[in-house]
Amino acid sequence: MPRHSTGQALGTLVHAECNAILRALRGKKAVHARVHEARKAIRRTRALLALAEDGDAPFDVGPAERILRRVGDGLSRLRDAHAAIETARAVGKDTSPKPWRPVVEALRERSALMVAHELQLDPGFMRRAATVEGARHYLDQLPWPELTGKQVREGLQRQRQRVERAARRAGKHADAESLHRWRRKVRRLRMQVEAMPKIRGGGAKTASAPKSKALHKLSDALGREQDLHVLDRLLRRLPEIAERKALRAALATLRQ
């Protein structure tokens, strides 16, 4: 590989992920599928940018990273609303479906109202797409070939350390917020590990695969905990559900 080609490969991958965000936002699929795909692509892009977070001019990913974070945060309410429906269905299947049916219907109605409101404010997600396009243009101007393999490896090491710190905090205070922060950091590290073979060439693939699998398993376990927490929080806002207290108790049992 030519000198400093790691940085160029990372820049190429960032550009491709920005394109994936735009395809999802401008796509023809159902709204929830587009939101889900856009948020995943945003997370992948931000994970890649974290490998290059230097903060020094002229290589400062910060402005684009902040734009992508705002777009992702703006979509997260829609995604959480839809994910809660899927979680309620799954919990009903694992326990007793009948008392969960009114919950699913109430959450479906709530989700539809949120989608309608968002699309009224941003028809077709075109405003968000234009914002992402601006971030992509900014990132395309950065001197990616100047970014070295050593800097990228240091970025990966920083994320490993963040995961370790988050795990220690969650071990001391296993509240929902600590677990959620731990999950986000684990997920970002997994995405970075999975991207490394594309950044450094095929030689890194075998070495990173087992770690990626372990990170996936941990992220999924923490994700289920977060989904149950979100569903419980939403149940508190649905006073019309007759068996709400019993359902929340069932969720508490599952979370244990």
GUMI-75109 format. One line per field, with one value per residue: residue number from 1; residue in one letter; x, y, z of N, C-alpha, C in turn. Coordinates in Angstrom, 3 decimals. Last residue first. Layout:
REM residues N
seq <- (NUM, ...) .
type <- (A, ...) .
n_u <- (X, ...) .
n_v <- (Y, ...) .
n_w <- (Z, ...) .
ca_u <- (X, ...) .
ca_v <- (Y, ...) .
ca_w <- (Z, ...) .
c_u <- (X, ...) .
c_v <- (Y, ...) .
c_w <- (Z, ...) .
This chain:
REM residues 256
seq <- (256, 255, 254, 253, 252, 251, 250, 249, 248, 247, 246, 245, 244, 243, 242, 241, 240, 239, 238, 237, 236, 235, 234, 233, 232, 231, 230, 229, 228, 227, 226, 225, 224, 223, 222, 221, 220, 219, 218, 217, 216, 215, 214, 213, 212, 211, 210, 209, 208, 207, 206, 205, 204, 203, 202, 201, 200, 199, 198, 197, 196, 195, 194, 193, 192, 191, 190, 189, 188, 187, 186, 185, 184, 183, 182, 181, 180, 179, 178, 177, 176, 175, 174, 173, 172, 171, 170, 169, 168, 167, 166, 165, 164, 163, 162, 161, 160, 159, 158, 157, 156, 155, 154, 153, 152, 151, 150, 149, 148, 147, 146, 145, 144, 143, 142, 141, 140, 139, 138, 137, 136, 135, 134, 133, 132, 131, 130, 129, 128, 127, 126, 125, 124, 123, 122, 121, 120, 119, 118, 117, 116, 115, 114, 113, 112, 111, 110, 109, 108, 107, 106, 105, 104, 103, 102, 101, 100, 99, 98, 97, 96, 95, 94, 93, 92, 91, 90, 89, 88, 87, 86, 85, 84, 83, 82, 81, 80, 79, 78, 77, 76, 75, 74, 73, 72, 71, 70, 69, 68, 67, 66, 65, 64, 63, 62, 61, 60, 59, 58, 57, 56, 55, 54, 53, 52, 51, 50, 49, 48, 47, 46, 45, 44, 43, 42, 41, 40, 39, 38, 37, 36, 35, 34, 33, 32, 31, 30, 29, 28, 27, 26, 25, 24, 23, 22, 21, 20, 19, 18, 17, 16, 15, 14, 13, 12, 11, 10, 9, 8, 7, 6, 5, 4, 3, 2, 1) .
type <- (Q, R, L, T, A, L, A, A, R, L, A, K, R, E, A, I, E, P, L, R, R, L, L, R, D, L, V, H, L, D, Q, E, R, G, L, A, D, S, L, K, H, L, A, K, S, K, P, A, S, A, T, K, A, G, G, G, R, I, K, P, M, A, E, V, Q, M, R, L, R, R, V, K, R, R, W, R, H, L, S, E, A, D, A, H, K, G, A, R, R, A, A, R, E, V, R, Q, R, Q, R, Q, L, G, E, R, V, Q, K, G, T, L, E, P, W, P, L, Q, D, L, Y, H, R, A, G, E, V, T, A, A, R, R, M, F, G, P, D, L, Q, L, E, H, A, V, M, L, A, S, R, E, R, L, A, E, V, V, P, R, W, P, K, P, S, T, D, K, G, V, A, R, A, T, E, I, A, A, H, A, D, R, L, R, S, L, G, D, G, V, R, R, L, I, R, E, A, P, G, V, D, F, P, A, D, G, D, E, A, L, A, L, L, A, R, T, R, R, I, A, K, R, A, E, H, V, R, A, H, V, A, K, K, G, R, L, A, R, L, I, A, N, C, E, A, H, V, L, T, G, L, A, Q, G, T, S, H, R, P, M) .
n_u <- (-34.776, -36.449, -38.625, -39.645, -40.422, -42.485, -44.349, -44.883, -46.143, -48.436, -49.657, -50.198, -51.947, -54.375, -55.530, -54.323, -54.472, -51.994, -49.170, -46.793, -45.742, -44.970, -42.574, -40.933, -41.033, -39.734, -37.175, -36.457, -36.421, -34.293, -32.149, -31.986, -31.320, -28.773, -27.259, -27.295, -26.081, -23.512, -22.578, -22.571, -20.765, -18.437, -18.032, -17.628, -15.320, -13.487, -13.376, -12.413, -9.824, -8.220, -9.327, -8.823, -6.472, -5.959, -7.399, -7.036, -7.682, -10.402, -11.565, -10.843, -12.261, -14.984, -15.245, -14.254, -16.289, -18.501, -17.638, -17.515, -20.266, -21.227, -19.989, -21.218, -23.887, -23.719, -22.969, -25.260, -27.095, -26.131, -26.572, -29.388, -30.330, -27.720, -25.609, -22.836, -20.638, -20.881, -20.905, -18.221, -16.971, -17.949, -16.800, -14.090, -14.169, -14.943, -12.740, -10.757, -11.658, -11.344, -8.567, -7.937, -8.860, -7.111, -4.714, -5.180, -5.141, -2.487, -1.188, -1.897, -2.618, -3.858, -3.453, -5.585, -7.654, -8.140, -11.615, -13.689, -15.547, -16.707, -18.336, -20.057, -21.366, -22.729, -24.490, -25.982, -27.272, -28.991, -30.532, -31.847, -33.428, -35.143, -36.382, -38.190, -40.692, -41.023, -40.856, -43.288, -44.686, -43.136, -43.660, -46.414, -46.439, -44.925, -46.619, -48.857, -47.704, -47.059, -49.632, -50.603, -48.817, -49.384, -51.983, -51.472, -49.810, -51.634, -53.600, -51.904, -51.116, -52.970, -52.448, -49.896, -47.718, -44.643, -43.577, -45.428, -45.117, -42.522, -42.954, -44.672, -42.976, -40.969, -42.401, -43.045, -40.519, -39.679, -41.207, -40.044, -37.380, -37.630, -38.493, -36.355, -34.197, -33.971, -32.484, -30.093, -29.197, -28.831, -26.884, -24.764, -24.190, -23.201, -20.971, -19.374, -18.786, -17.180, -15.029, -12.886, -10.251, -7.440, -5.785, -6.836, -7.515, -9.166, -9.249, -10.743, -10.794, -12.518, -14.848, -15.661, -16.719, -18.930, -20.363, -21.088, -22.667, -24.746, -25.792, -26.695, -28.728, -30.422, -31.239, -32.608, -34.729, -35.964, -36.779, -38.578, -40.488, -41.527, -40.841, -38.785, -37.562, -35.135, -33.784, -32.619, -31.025, -29.265, -27.955, -26.566, -24.916, -23.265, -21.873, -20.518, -18.761, -17.205, -15.962, -14.412, -12.638, -11.324, -10.020, -8.265, -6.688, -5.487, -3.998, -2.002, 0.474, 2.172, 0.487, 0.839) .
n_v <- (-8.067, -7.590, -9.227, -7.817, -5.461, -6.411, -7.062, -4.520, -3.463, -5.032, -4.205, -1.509, -1.716, -2.707, -0.619, 2.249, 4.978, 6.031, 5.924, 6.525, 4.199, 3.038, 4.326, 3.040, 0.420, 0.774, 1.481, -0.938, -2.695, -1.576, -1.979, -4.766, -5.134, -3.938, -5.674, -7.783, -6.590, -6.076, -8.706, -9.601, -7.826, -8.461, -11.030, -10.432, -8.862, -10.767, -12.477, -10.599, -9.608, -11.482, -11.604, -8.941, -7.757, -8.206, -6.584, -3.137, -1.088, -0.660, -3.117, -3.995, -1.992, -2.262, -3.753, -1.897, 0.033, -1.374, -1.886, 0.718, 1.328, -0.567, 0.329, 2.814, 2.114, 0.584, 2.575, 4.145, 2.285, 1.894, 4.474, 4.625, 2.597, 1.592, 0.326, 1.406, -0.286, -1.133, 1.248, 1.943, -0.127, 0.392, 2.872, 2.121, 0.405, 2.184, 3.877, 2.139, 1.743, 4.338, 4.574, 2.618, 3.870, 6.042, 4.702, 3.821, 6.321, 7.083, 5.044, 5.598, 9.149, 11.498, 12.513, 11.720, 13.620, 16.598, 17.357, 17.507, 15.674, 16.949, 18.836, 17.098, 15.895, 18.100, 18.597, 16.253, 16.601, 18.673, 17.423, 15.545, 17.219, 18.139, 15.805, 14.042, 14.361, 17.423, 18.253, 18.702, 16.490, 14.479, 14.769, 14.132, 11.498, 10.291, 10.682, 9.166, 6.602, 6.253, 6.140, 3.803, 1.959, 2.158, 1.112, -1.498, -2.485, -2.342, -4.188, -6.559, -7.455, -9.259, -11.465, -12.820, -13.267, -13.819, -13.703, -12.093, -9.725, -9.095, -8.617, -6.370, -4.557, -4.303, -3.129, -0.706, 0.362, 0.995, 3.295, 5.030, 5.035, 6.324, 8.861, 9.651, 9.725, 11.809, 13.627, 12.264, 12.409, 15.186, 15.601, 14.044, 15.377, 17.790, 16.881, 15.984, 18.342, 19.656, 17.626, 16.883, 18.539, 19.214, 21.404, 21.829, 19.151, 17.064, 14.305, 11.528, 9.274, 7.567, 8.985, 8.459, 5.897, 6.528, 8.096, 6.091, 4.398, 6.162, 6.586, 4.015, 3.807, 5.884, 4.911, 2.584, 3.706, 5.373, 3.458, 1.974, 3.931, 4.508, 2.098, 3.267, 5.019, 7.489, 9.525, 8.289, 6.302, 7.829, 9.234, 7.146, 6.346, 8.562, 8.236, 5.903, 6.855, 8.650, 6.794, 5.390, 7.373, 7.843, 5.373, 5.473, 7.633, 6.537, 4.473, 5.524, 6.303, 4.987, 2.279, -1.196) .
n_w <- (35.027, 32.910, 33.513, 35.727, 34.510, 32.882, 34.839, 35.804, 33.605, 33.650, 36.017, 35.332, 33.066, 32.261, 30.694, 29.336, 29.584, 30.125, 29.015, 30.097, 31.013, 28.634, 28.118, 29.975, 28.999, 26.544, 27.454, 28.742, 26.605, 25.161, 26.952, 26.917, 24.238, 24.237, 25.711, 23.855, 21.615, 22.623, 23.029, 20.362, 19.188, 20.521, 19.508, 16.801, 16.914, 17.789, 15.519, 13.415, 13.428, 12.117, 9.553, 8.528, 7.947, 5.239, 3.455, 4.574, 6.263, 5.797, 5.834, 8.415, 10.051, 10.411, 12.714, 14.553, 14.348, 15.287, 17.932, 18.940, 18.900, 20.739, 23.077, 23.322, 23.689, 26.102, 27.921, 27.853, 28.899, 31.463, 32.459, 32.279, 33.996, 36.338, 37.849, 38.906, 38.558, 35.945, 34.585, 34.961, 33.534, 30.975, 30.452, 30.359, 28.119, 26.114, 26.112, 25.211, 22.604, 21.607, 21.590, 19.688, 17.397, 17.308, 16.902, 14.316, 13.041, 13.474, 12.025, 9.413, 9.061, 6.856, 4.364, 2.795, 3.605, 4.063, 3.302, 1.550, 2.344, 4.522, 3.194, 1.839, 4.018, 5.060, 2.927, 3.026, 5.446, 4.653, 2.731, 4.354, 5.930, 3.922, 3.052, 4.141, 3.032, 4.710, 7.689, 8.938, 8.069, 9.042, 11.786, 11.890, 10.988, 13.022, 15.221, 14.477, 14.447, 17.164, 18.314, 17.114, 18.205, 20.898, 20.893, 19.968, 22.016, 24.129, 23.429, 23.529, 25.993, 26.935, 24.938, 25.142, 27.685, 26.841, 24.315, 23.013, 24.438, 23.672, 20.938, 21.042, 22.300, 20.333, 18.246, 19.498, 19.924, 17.382, 16.924, 18.774, 17.993, 15.495, 16.271, 17.867, 16.062, 14.343, 15.794, 16.074, 13.391, 13.147, 15.142, 14.134, 11.776, 12.863, 14.252, 12.167, 10.826, 12.818, 13.410, 11.977, 10.858, 9.722, 9.533, 12.954, 15.177, 15.756, 15.497, 14.862, 13.373, 14.501, 14.355, 11.785, 12.149, 13.727, 11.955, 10.113, 11.693, 12.347, 9.786, 9.203, 11.127, 10.298, 7.781, 8.494, 10.008, 8.122, 6.246, 7.771, 8.307, 5.708, 3.146, 0.352, -1.293, -0.040, 1.143, 3.358, 2.089, 0.574, 2.627, 3.911, 1.812, 1.558, 3.936, 3.255, 1.292, 2.809, 4.522, 2.656, 1.870, 4.307, 4.610, 2.452, 3.249, 5.540, 4.354, 2.847, 3.791, 1.001, -0.732, 0.000) .
ca_u <- (-33.907, -35.202, -37.795, -39.164, -39.387, -41.265, -43.809, -44.277, -44.854, -47.529, -49.226, -49.359, -50.624, -53.493, -56.155, -54.093, -55.693, -52.893, -50.394, -47.482, -46.141, -46.164, -43.749, -41.106, -41.563, -41.126, -37.954, -36.540, -37.386, -35.627, -32.575, -32.247, -32.593, -29.861, -27.510, -27.812, -27.463, -24.361, -22.736, -23.356, -22.147, -19.008, -18.246, -18.736, -16.547, -13.810, -13.876, -13.723, -10.869, -7.902, -9.378, -10.170, -6.973, -5.164, -7.967, -6.839, -6.297, -9.496, -11.760, -10.341, -10.803, -14.522, -15.720, -13.543, -14.913, -18.509, -17.903, -16.278, -19.323, -21.693, -19.709, -19.768, -23.511, -24.130, -22.075, -23.973, -27.280, -26.155, -25.214, -28.543, -30.629, -28.987, -26.253, -24.199, -20.849, -20.727, -22.149, -19.281, -16.709, -18.263, -18.265, -14.553, -13.745, -15.789, -14.059, -10.658, -11.552, -12.695, -9.366, -7.555, -9.471, -8.553, -4.903, -5.052, -6.367, -3.570, -0.959, -2.383, -1.763, -4.150, -2.501, -4.304, -7.631, -6.957, -10.538, -12.608, -14.813, -15.787, -17.275, -19.197, -20.546, -21.699, -23.517, -25.200, -26.266, -28.028, -29.701, -30.939, -32.367, -34.305, -35.503, -36.869, -39.753, -41.584, -39.762, -42.192, -45.258, -43.185, -42.302, -45.922, -47.190, -44.452, -45.281, -49.002, -48.250, -46.005, -48.686, -51.277, -48.896, -48.056, -51.751, -52.335, -49.312, -50.387, -53.954, -52.500, -50.195, -52.908, -53.706, -50.183, -49.140, -45.414, -42.831, -45.210, -46.388, -42.795, -42.054, -45.112, -44.231, -40.642, -41.793, -44.112, -41.339, -39.042, -41.503, -41.491, -37.739, -37.155, -39.316, -37.694, -34.235, -34.681, -33.811, -30.920, -29.487, -29.777, -28.190, -25.347, -24.715, -24.371, -22.076, -19.827, -19.632, -18.397, -16.052, -14.157, -11.206, -8.178, -7.001, -6.964, -6.571, -9.549, -7.986, -11.022, -9.989, -11.157, -14.182, -15.105, -15.528, -17.904, -19.801, -20.273, -21.431, -23.892, -25.251, -25.619, -27.602, -29.768, -30.500, -31.396, -33.836, -35.405, -35.837, -37.400, -39.725, -40.823, -41.691, -39.299, -38.989, -35.619, -34.493, -33.519, -32.102, -30.148, -28.780, -27.545, -25.915, -24.172, -22.716, -21.543, -19.744, -18.018, -16.833, -15.480, -13.507, -12.109, -11.018, -9.285, -7.490, -6.352, -5.023, -3.221, -0.691, 2.250, 1.266, 0.000) .
ca_v <- (-8.660, -6.816, -9.538, -9.199, -5.408, -5.881, -8.124, -5.500, -2.889, -5.126, -5.602, -1.836, -1.103, -3.561, -1.083, 0.803, 4.283, 5.767, 5.378, 7.621, 5.183, 2.518, 4.674, 4.495, 0.727, 0.334, 2.441, 0.313, -2.912, -1.656, -0.623, -4.076, -5.667, -3.360, -4.346, -7.986, -7.084, -4.962, -7.795, -10.304, -7.911, -7.130, -10.846, -11.304, -8.288, -9.642, -12.968, -11.241, -8.783, -11.106, -12.770, -9.497, -7.577, -8.905, -7.863, -4.238, -1.525, 0.486, -2.294, -4.702, -2.002, -1.439, -4.342, -3.161, 0.368, -0.843, -2.993, -0.062, 2.098, -0.600, -1.019, 2.752, 2.967, -0.037, 1.439, 4.715, 2.800, 0.754, 3.924, 5.555, 2.544, 2.218, -0.322, 1.970, 0.368, -2.132, 0.461, 2.788, 0.025, -0.890, 2.774, 3.057, -0.109, 1.035, 4.415, 2.684, 0.607, 3.790, 5.494, 2.414, 2.609, 6.275, 5.433, 2.832, 5.514, 7.903, 5.180, 4.378, 7.960, 10.755, 12.908, 11.007, 12.252, 15.946, 17.119, 18.490, 15.393, 15.829, 19.275, 18.011, 15.082, 17.442, 19.613, 16.545, 15.539, 18.884, 18.555, 15.090, 16.430, 19.089, 16.525, 14.164, 13.474, 16.509, 17.971, 19.643, 17.822, 14.653, 14.973, 15.435, 12.532, 10.283, 11.265, 10.609, 7.178, 6.293, 7.191, 5.086, 2.123, 2.565, 2.487, -0.597, -2.426, -1.571, -2.750, -6.077, -6.559, -7.935, -10.719, -11.841, -13.488, -13.914, -14.437, -13.456, -10.434, -9.391, -9.691, -7.617, -4.953, -4.849, -4.443, -1.595, 0.013, -0.129, 2.086, 4.817, 4.488, 4.948, 8.051, 9.560, 8.673, 10.621, 14.016, 12.495, 11.122, 14.488, 16.269, 13.722, 14.011, 17.786, 17.512, 15.039, 17.338, 20.272, 18.080, 16.264, 18.634, 17.960, 21.417, 22.244, 20.174, 18.383, 14.954, 12.731, 10.381, 7.059, 8.921, 9.785, 6.095, 5.621, 8.734, 7.243, 3.884, 5.600, 7.715, 4.594, 2.871, 5.960, 6.183, 2.490, 2.698, 5.943, 4.515, 1.307, 3.366, 5.529, 2.622, 2.276, 4.790, 6.234, 9.834, 9.427, 5.930, 6.861, 9.959, 7.954, 5.401, 8.230, 9.430, 5.846, 5.821, 9.153, 7.846, 4.691, 6.750, 8.905, 5.790, 4.413, 7.747, 7.710, 4.167, 5.142, 7.042, 5.643, 3.512, 0.000) .
ca_w <- (36.033, 32.982, 32.351, 35.885, 35.554, 32.272, 33.978, 36.709, 34.024, 32.507, 35.886, 36.483, 32.957, 33.061, 31.934, 29.353, 29.175, 31.266, 28.409, 29.416, 32.027, 29.317, 27.320, 30.047, 30.338, 26.572, 26.655, 29.507, 27.692, 24.557, 26.616, 28.180, 24.732, 23.447, 26.275, 25.209, 21.520, 22.196, 24.165, 21.373, 18.696, 20.702, 20.953, 17.198, 16.392, 18.654, 16.804, 13.379, 14.046, 13.494, 10.424, 8.658, 9.314, 6.234, 3.889, 3.640, 6.244, 5.886, 4.632, 7.237, 9.921, 9.286, 11.462, 14.356, 13.982, 13.927, 16.993, 18.812, 18.080, 19.344, 22.562, 23.126, 22.565, 24.844, 27.673, 27.429, 27.546, 30.545, 32.407, 31.523, 32.558, 35.979, 36.696, 38.937, 39.853, 36.998, 34.606, 35.524, 34.969, 31.615, 30.526, 31.395, 29.426, 26.432, 26.475, 26.566, 23.526, 21.769, 22.401, 21.086, 17.813, 17.422, 18.160, 15.398, 13.023, 14.016, 13.469, 10.047, 9.060, 8.071, 5.403, 2.636, 4.113, 3.464, 4.261, 1.390, 1.098, 4.753, 4.113, 1.078, 3.106, 5.864, 3.321, 1.827, 5.331, 5.738, 2.328, 3.303, 6.553, 4.684, 2.139, 4.790, 2.366, 3.709, 6.756, 9.153, 7.825, 7.590, 11.264, 12.340, 10.259, 11.629, 15.217, 14.688, 13.211, 16.159, 18.712, 16.875, 16.751, 20.431, 21.362, 19.206, 20.636, 24.171, 23.506, 22.271, 25.289, 27.583, 25.022, 24.079, 27.385, 28.090, 25.338, 22.519, 24.460, 25.082, 21.358, 20.389, 22.955, 21.652, 18.040, 19.009, 21.092, 18.053, 16.160, 18.796, 19.307, 15.565, 15.359, 18.456, 17.081, 13.863, 15.337, 17.264, 14.017, 12.257, 15.231, 15.437, 11.708, 11.970, 14.995, 13.185, 10.162, 12.258, 14.349, 11.571, 11.955, 9.776, 8.714, 11.556, 14.724, 16.236, 15.854, 15.640, 12.846, 14.265, 15.656, 12.072, 11.309, 14.257, 13.146, 9.699, 11.072, 13.403, 10.556, 8.395, 11.141, 11.607, 7.888, 7.677, 10.592, 9.356, 5.857, 7.209, 9.417, 6.489, 4.219, 1.293, -1.546, -0.616, -0.105, 3.561, 3.021, -0.097, 1.661, 4.652, 2.330, 0.453, 3.761, 4.297, 0.946, 1.695, 5.077, 3.375, 0.867, 3.679, 5.592, 2.506, 2.030, 5.633, 5.353, 2.133, 4.272, 2.297, -0.676, 0.000) .
c_u <- (-33.144, -34.259, -36.447, -38.234, -38.797, -40.117, -42.519, -43.659, -44.137, -46.155, -48.228, -48.808, -49.692, -52.065, -55.188, -54.524, -55.537, -54.145, -51.395, -48.772, -46.937, -46.676, -45.047, -42.350, -41.837, -41.764, -39.429, -37.388, -37.557, -36.706, -33.979, -32.770, -32.967, -31.224, -28.660, -28.151, -28.089, -25.824, -23.677, -23.618, -23.053, -20.469, -18.891, -19.068, -17.756, -15.116, -14.276, -14.210, -12.199, -9.057, -9.164, -10.232, -8.265, -5.705, -7.224, -7.311, -6.018, -8.052, -10.780, -10.485, -10.280, -13.024, -15.240, -13.936, -14.104, -17.100, -17.872, -16.477, -18.018, -20.731, -20.075, -19.342, -22.018, -23.693, -22.417, -22.977, -25.988, -26.286, -25.134, -27.113, -29.691, -29.134, -27.636, -24.949, -22.278, -20.978, -22.093, -20.593, -17.805, -18.045, -18.685, -16.067, -14.217, -15.450, -15.018, -11.993, -11.519, -12.681, -10.761, -8.334, -9.164, -9.282, -6.380, -5.229, -6.327, -4.885, -2.077, -2.246, -2.446, -3.394, -2.719, -3.266, -6.289, -6.778, -9.375, -11.432, -13.623, -14.953, -16.227, -18.034, -19.583, -20.785, -22.387, -24.131, -25.378, -26.908, -28.632, -30.003, -31.350, -33.145, -34.606, -35.877, -38.357, -40.497, -40.237, -41.088, -44.163, -43.842, -42.303, -44.543, -46.689, -45.132, -44.717, -47.644, -48.405, -46.483, -47.588, -50.340, -49.542, -48.043, -50.399, -52.106, -50.144, -49.831, -52.711, -52.925, -50.789, -51.995, -53.566, -51.375, -49.592, -46.865, -43.627, -44.517, -46.251, -44.108, -42.298, -44.276, -44.768, -41.893, -41.455, -43.570, -42.495, -39.852, -40.902, -41.863, -39.233, -37.557, -38.931, -38.614, -35.622, -34.921, -34.645, -32.350, -30.382, -30.180, -29.227, -26.733, -25.351, -25.014, -23.347, -21.015, -20.192, -19.337, -17.295, -15.329, -12.544, -9.084, -7.829, -5.705, -6.832, -8.636, -8.266, -9.706, -10.148, -10.219, -12.776, -14.375, -14.864, -16.604, -18.740, -19.607, -20.508, -22.578, -24.331, -24.987, -26.419, -28.590, -29.765, -30.561, -32.518, -34.379, -35.164, -36.344, -38.482, -39.950, -40.860, -40.249, -39.588, -37.123, -35.179, -34.369, -33.103, -31.315, -29.727, -28.502, -26.979, -25.268, -23.718, -22.447, -20.863, -19.120, -17.758, -16.468, -14.695, -13.085, -11.915, -10.395, -8.599, -7.248, -6.015, -4.333, -1.978, 0.984, 1.205, 0.872) .
c_v <- (-9.846, -7.359, -8.818, -9.581, -6.795, -5.841, -7.681, -6.656, -3.834, -4.563, -5.768, -3.259, -1.514, -3.020, -1.848, 0.248, 2.760, 4.991, 5.028, 7.154, 6.331, 3.503, 4.180, 4.928, 2.223, 0.643, 2.068, 1.345, -1.657, -1.842, -0.618, -2.665, -4.983, -3.851, -3.655, -6.647, -7.263, -5.385, -6.646, -9.402, -8.536, -7.102, -9.488, -11.118, -9.110, -9.000, -11.832, -11.743, -9.510, -10.386, -12.397, -10.643, -8.326, -8.806, -8.551, -5.538, -2.624, 0.061, -1.127, -3.895, -2.809, -1.566, -3.559, -3.787, -0.889, -0.495, -2.507, -1.221, 1.325, 0.163, -1.102, 1.380, 2.864, 0.789, 0.794, 3.611, 3.403, 1.229, 2.755, 5.036, 3.430, 2.242, 0.259, 1.458, 0.872, -1.559, -0.623, 2.014, 0.859, -0.799, 1.479, 2.969, 0.799, 0.503, 3.287, 3.254, 1.092, 2.575, 4.934, 3.332, 2.335, 5.032, 5.741, 3.486, 4.470, 7.134, 5.995, 4.436, 6.765, 9.430, 12.164, 11.365, 11.543, 14.521, 16.365, 18.244, 16.336, 15.509, 18.179, 18.491, 15.962, 16.600, 19.027, 17.604, 15.767, 17.856, 18.845, 16.206, 15.963, 18.358, 17.531, 14.932, 13.463, 15.689, 16.962, 19.497, 18.887, 15.976, 15.224, 15.734, 13.921, 11.390, 11.347, 11.308, 8.693, 6.944, 7.355, 6.259, 3.462, 2.771, 3.013, 0.859, -1.448, -1.396, -1.849, -4.615, -6.000, -6.954, -9.362, -10.933, -12.436, -14.285, -14.636, -14.312, -11.876, -10.151, -10.092, -8.800, -6.247, -5.340, -5.103, -3.011, -0.907, -0.580, 0.852, 3.531, 4.166, 4.307, 6.581, 8.698, 8.547, 9.594, 12.843, 12.863, 11.266, 13.152, 15.563, 14.349, 13.591, 16.402, 17.555, 15.598, 16.352, 19.269, 18.694, 16.804, 18.088, 17.948, 20.142, 21.792, 20.518, 19.496, 16.334, 13.309, 11.639, 8.177, 8.343, 9.794, 7.432, 5.763, 7.852, 7.893, 5.028, 5.070, 7.204, 5.796, 3.433, 4.998, 6.270, 3.762, 2.623, 4.989, 5.131, 2.337, 2.623, 4.906, 3.542, 2.935, 3.766, 6.157, 8.617, 9.697, 7.069, 6.491, 9.021, 8.627, 6.145, 7.276, 9.204, 7.075, 5.754, 8.148, 8.385, 5.685, 6.060, 8.367, 6.884, 4.777, 6.705, 7.861, 5.322, 4.752, 6.673, 6.461, 4.158, 1.243) .
c_w <- (35.457, 34.045, 32.422, 34.739, 35.779, 33.282, 33.307, 35.903, 34.978, 32.864, 34.744, 36.379, 34.102, 33.096, 32.832, 30.715, 29.167, 30.877, 29.511, 28.748, 31.413, 30.372, 27.975, 29.276, 30.484, 27.929, 26.683, 28.764, 28.540, 25.626, 26.024, 27.921, 26.046, 23.898, 25.543, 25.864, 22.898, 22.114, 23.815, 22.576, 19.758, 20.261, 21.229, 18.679, 16.835, 18.210, 17.740, 14.734, 14.178, 14.167, 11.874, 9.666, 9.565, 7.635, 4.997, 4.251, 5.236, 5.683, 4.613, 5.941, 8.737, 9.045, 10.242, 13.025, 13.691, 13.457, 15.554, 17.841, 17.879, 18.438, 21.082, 22.598, 22.263, 23.641, 26.334, 27.097, 27.017, 29.101, 31.428, 31.395, 31.751, 34.463, 36.416, 37.705, 40.004, 38.379, 35.673, 35.638, 35.633, 33.122, 31.219, 31.582, 30.555, 27.818, 26.849, 27.034, 24.974, 22.690, 22.655, 22.018, 19.286, 17.900, 18.398, 16.764, 14.133, 14.073, 14.118, 11.559, 9.702, 8.039, 6.721, 3.701, 3.914, 3.991, 3.608, 2.339, 0.912, 3.520, 4.280, 1.951, 2.318, 4.989, 4.147, 2.128, 4.114, 5.677, 3.382, 2.865, 5.516, 5.348, 2.872, 3.921, 2.958, 3.015, 5.709, 8.114, 7.961, 7.201, 9.761, 11.746, 10.617, 10.832, 13.804, 14.648, 13.326, 14.865, 17.663, 17.206, 16.391, 18.916, 20.873, 19.601, 19.817, 22.758, 23.539, 22.349, 23.999, 26.872, 25.719, 24.343, 26.374, 27.784, 26.622, 23.574, 24.016, 25.207, 22.807, 20.887, 22.355, 22.362, 19.376, 18.861, 20.688, 19.260, 16.833, 18.059, 19.381, 16.892, 15.456, 17.588, 17.727, 14.962, 14.842, 16.874, 15.236, 12.880, 14.366, 15.573, 13.031, 11.952, 14.153, 13.945, 11.179, 11.605, 13.744, 12.389, 11.491, 11.002, 8.824, 10.824, 13.264, 15.787, 16.430, 16.171, 13.674, 13.841, 15.544, 13.412, 11.617, 13.470, 13.799, 10.896, 10.682, 12.833, 11.652, 9.089, 10.367, 11.693, 9.215, 7.761, 9.820, 9.962, 7.077, 6.822, 8.928, 7.569, 5.106, 2.288, -0.584, -0.747, -0.720, 2.323, 3.172, 0.804, 0.922, 3.685, 3.142, 0.915, 2.628, 4.259, 1.988, 1.340, 3.989, 3.991, 1.535, 2.644, 5.004, 3.489, 2.012, 4.428, 5.465, 3.097, 3.526, 2.580, 0.701, 0.000) .
